[in-house]
Amino acid sequence: MNVEYNTLEQDVTTGAFRQQLVEELTVGFRLLHQAGERLPLASYYASKIAEIVNAGAPSPIDADLSYHIYQEILSACETARATVLGEPPPA
């Protein structure tokens, strides 16, 4: 995922960050699933993606924003995983 750090806070607020991530994760999860691989829990992927997003930031991300970023990432992972597995989306 290409993170636009200069608009990250706005993208999190508007939901654009989560939506882009859902689209990208759905493609990736579908490829893994079609290859016969078991998809790990959404929380596993979310923590890994959050680490990458935080590590790539040009300066430390505010703790409050970091929390919201993680929540958006977790939601995106849950949604993409459910879509690929044919399960109902999370509430």
C-alpha positions in Angstrom: 0.0 0.0 0.0 1.2 3.5 -0.8 0.5 5.7 2.2 0.2 9.4 1.6 1.5 10.6 4.9 0.8 14.3 4.1 -3.0 13.5 3.9 -3.1 10.4 6.2 -5.1 12.1 9.0 -7.7 13.4 6.5 -7.8 10.0 4.7 -8.4 8.2 8.1 -11.1 10.7 9.0 -12.9 10.4 5.6 -12.6 6.6 5.5 -10.5 6.8 2.2 -7.5 5.1 3.9 -9.7 2.1 5.0 -11.4 1.8 1.7 -8.2 1.7 -0.3 -6.8 -0.8 2.1 -9.9 -3.0 1.8 -9.6 -3.0 -1.9 -5.9 -4.0 -1.9 -6.3 -6.6 0.9 -9.2 -8.2 -0.8 -7.1 -8.8 -3.9 -4.2 -10.2 -1.9 -6.3 -12.3 0.4 -8.2 -13.8 -2.6 -4.8 -14.8 -4.1 -3.7 -16.4 -0.9 -7.0 -18.2 -0.5 -7.1 -19.5 -4.1 -3.5 -20.8 -3.6 -4.9 -22.9 -0.7 -3.3 -20.9 2.1 -5.2 -20.3 5.3 -5.8 -16.6 6.0 -4.5 -15.6 9.5 -6.8 -13.6 11.8 -7.4 -10.0 10.9 -5.6 -8.8 14.0 -2.4 -10.5 12.9 -2.4 -8.7 9.6 -3.5 -5.4 11.2 -0.6 -5.3 13.6 1.9 -6.0 10.8 0.4 -3.3 8.5 0.3 -0.8 11.4 4.0 -1.5 12.1 4.8 -0.8 8.4 2.7 2.4 8.3 4.3 3.7 11.5 7.8 2.7 10.4 7.4 4.5 7.1 6.3 7.8 8.5 8.7 10.7 7.9 8.2 11.7 11.6 6.5 10.0 14.6 2.8 9.7 14.3 0.7 11.2 17.1 -0.5 8.5 19.5 -4.1 9.4 19.0 -3.8 9.2 15.2 -1.8 6.0 15.5 -4.7 4.4 17.5 -7.2 5.5 14.8 -5.0 4.2 12.0 -4.8 0.8 13.7 -8.6 0.7 14.1 -9.0 1.5 10.4 -6.5 -1.1 9.4 -8.2 -3.7 11.6 -11.6 -2.9 10.1 -10.1 -3.2 6.6 -8.5 -6.5 7.4 -11.8 -7.9 8.9 -13.8 -6.7 5.9 -11.4 -8.0 3.3 -11.0 -11.3 5.1 -14.8 -11.8 5.4 -15.4 -10.9 1.8 -12.8 -13.5 0.6 -14.2 -16.2 2.9 -17.8 -15.5 1.9 -18.7 -14.5 5.5 -20.9 -11.7 6.6 -19.0 -8.4 7.0 -18.2 -7.4 10.6 -20.8 -5.3 12.4 
